[in-house]
């Protein structure tokens, strides 16, 4: 059972959140990687796949969408999944995390969390105060979900 946190990041904010989520997962089996280096073979049944992207034109980045489209053809049955995005805290902002979750579910993954936003100040950041710690906490919650699913499978 391992966790892979995949991200795309223009200014380093999404990468920082991905690293905090991985730290919150607290396992030596949690790792982060840029979305362009991720392939279906990086996860197995029972693993957790977390995908994050900044909002780009109201949706995930083109690179993230490309990888998600490829995963849809390869299938993610038996894979646990969650998504996040980084965004400016505005009333109107788009929702990359929700679109990522929809694609993960369409590919057969089991979602273990609601799509989760993390906030930046302005287009380039930095992250708002407390967001890295919130991401670490969310990682801990995802770890609990992983363990819960593993327990149910072995019962």
Secondary structure, 3 states (H helix, E strand, C coil): CCEEEEECCCCCHHHHHHHHHHHHHCCCCEEEEEHHHCCHHHCCCCCEEEEEEECECCECCHHHHHHHHHHHHHCCCCCEEEEEEEEECCCCCCCHHHHHHHHHHHCCCEECCCCEEEEECCCCCCECCCHHHHHHHHHHHHHHHHHHHHHHHHC
